[in-house]
Amino acid sequence: MQEELLQFKIQKVWILVDLPSGKKAIGTKWVYRNKKDERGIIVRTKVRIVGQGYKQEEGIDYDEVFAPVARVEAIMIFLAFASFMNFLVYQMDVTSAFLYGTIEEEVYVCQPPGFVDPKFIEKVYKVEKALFGLHQAPRVWYETLSTYLLDNGFHRGQIDKTLFIKRLKGDILLVQVYIDDIIFGFTRKSLCTDFEQIMHKRFQMSSMGELTFFLGLQVKRKDNGIFISQDKYVGEILKKFRFSSIRTISTPMETNKALAKDKEVKRIFRYLKGQPKLGLWYPKDSPLILEDFSDSDCVGSSLDRKSTTRGFQFLGSRLISWQCKKQTVVANSTTKAEYIAASHYYGQNPVYHSKTKHIEIRHHFIRDSYKKRLIKMVKIHTDNNVADLLTKAFDVTRFQFLIVRIDKKELAIPGQTTTGKEFSNALMADSLPKTILPTKVFEMT
C-alpha cells in the first residue's frame, strides 16, 4: 500500500482539496491480486487503489471511453508470424500504467480507506491522472502509450490499432499491446535493447524476459516452432468445480445424440481431464497462407430449429481462430445457412463487419468478394472439414483424425495463394491491403 501511495506521489496523480460546491466525490477501494506464472506459483503480490467508476455519471465525470484492446486472435496471429520469422518474443509490464495519462475531466475521489489524513478528514482528492477504475482510464492510457511510441519511430497497424511496427535497415520490431501488458518480437537483438531503453525513459517497467505465459496462454518456443497450451487453466477450472478426480472420456460430445444444453456440464470436464496437455503447434516451416474452414448445420437445434455456424481460421498449419455460434435467425434452406456462415467468418476480417441482416445482402457480399478475387471459394468433402469438430459428435477414431489434421493440415487448394514470403515482404514494406492477407480462402461443404 505504501508503495502504491508513493507511486501516486511520484506521478502526481492527485491533490488534496476541499470538495467544491455542487460536486460529489466517488469512493475508492483497495484491490489485492497475486500474479502467478504458468506453473501457478506466485511471482508478485500487487495492490492498487481503484476508483469506484460505476458511480461516475456520463457527460459529467467522463465522455469518450473507447480504447482499442487486442483481440485474442491478434495475439495468435502475432505468435504465428513469430514462429514463421523465428522471432524471439519477450514480454514486459508497465507498473501502474494508467497513472501516466492526464485526464481532462474534473473528477474527485474520497481518501483511500485506512489512509485518511487525520488533519483533513473532510477533504477529497482531485484526480489529475487516469486512476484505475475510472471509465476514461483505458482510453487515456492508450493515447499516452501510442503517442509516445509514434514519437519514437513506430507506426501503428492499419487494421490492428494495438500493433506497433518499427523498421530499421531491413529489420523489424513488432510490439503488441494488451492494456498494460506488452509483448514484442524482433529480427535483431539490438532492436530489443533499444526498445527497452525507450520504454524505461518514460515508464517504470518490470521486464519479464522471454514470453512464457500471456492472457492465460502458456507459450513454449522451440527451434522448429511455438507450442501454445492451457493446461494450467484446465487444472484451475477442474479444481474450481471439483472435477479433479472424475473419470476421463475420449470425446467432448456423445455420439448419436442431439446437441443440447448439458445442465451438469460433466462431459466436457471429463474430456478436458483426459487431455490436459493438448495444445496448438505453430511450426516454423509452414507458409503463411490464410484459410478458413466454415460450415453450418441446417436447423440443427432441436429447441428452436436454428442453425449453428462453426469455423476455423488457419495461417498455414497454424490454427489462429475458431468460433461456434448459433445463428440469430432461422434459415429456411441449407444454402441460406451456408451464406450466413460464410459471411460471418469473412466478417472476422476487421474491414468487413459480420452484422449484415438479410440473405440478399449476404449473397451479394460473398459474391462480390469472390468476383474481386478477395476470396477463393473451394468446395471440400465433409470428411475433411475440421470445423465439424465444434458441433458434431464423432467416435474416437474420427475425432482423433480431425484433431491431428488441425496440427498437420496439408494444403490442397488449387489456384494462387499468398505465400509466407510475400506476406513477410508486404509487412516489411507496409503494403498490406485492407485485409489480413491479400487472398482469403473459404472452404465450405
Buried (B, 14 or more C-beta within 10 A) or exposed (E): EEEBEEBBEEBEBBEEEEBEEEEEBBBBEBEEEEEBBBEEEEEEEEEBBBBBBEEBEEEEBBEEBEBBEBBEBBBBBBBBBBBBBBBBBBBBBBBBBBBBBBBEBEBBBBBBEEEEEEEEEEBBBBBBBBBBBBBBBBBBBBBBBBEBBEEBBBEBBBBBBBBBBBBBEEBBBBBBBBBBBBBBBBBBEEBBEBBBEBBEEBBBBEEBEEBBBBEEBBBBBEEEBBBBBBBBBBBBEBEEEEBEEBEEBEBBBEEEEEBEEEEEEBBEBBBBBBBBEBBBBBBBEBBBBBBBBBBBBBBBBEEEEBBBBBBBBBBBBBBBBBBEEBBEEBBEEBEBBBBBBBBBBBBBBBEBEBEBEEBEEBBEBBEEBBEEEBBBEBEBEEEBBBBBBBBBBBEEEBBEEBBEBBBEBEEEBEEEBBBBEBBBEBBBEEEBEEBBBBBBBBBBB
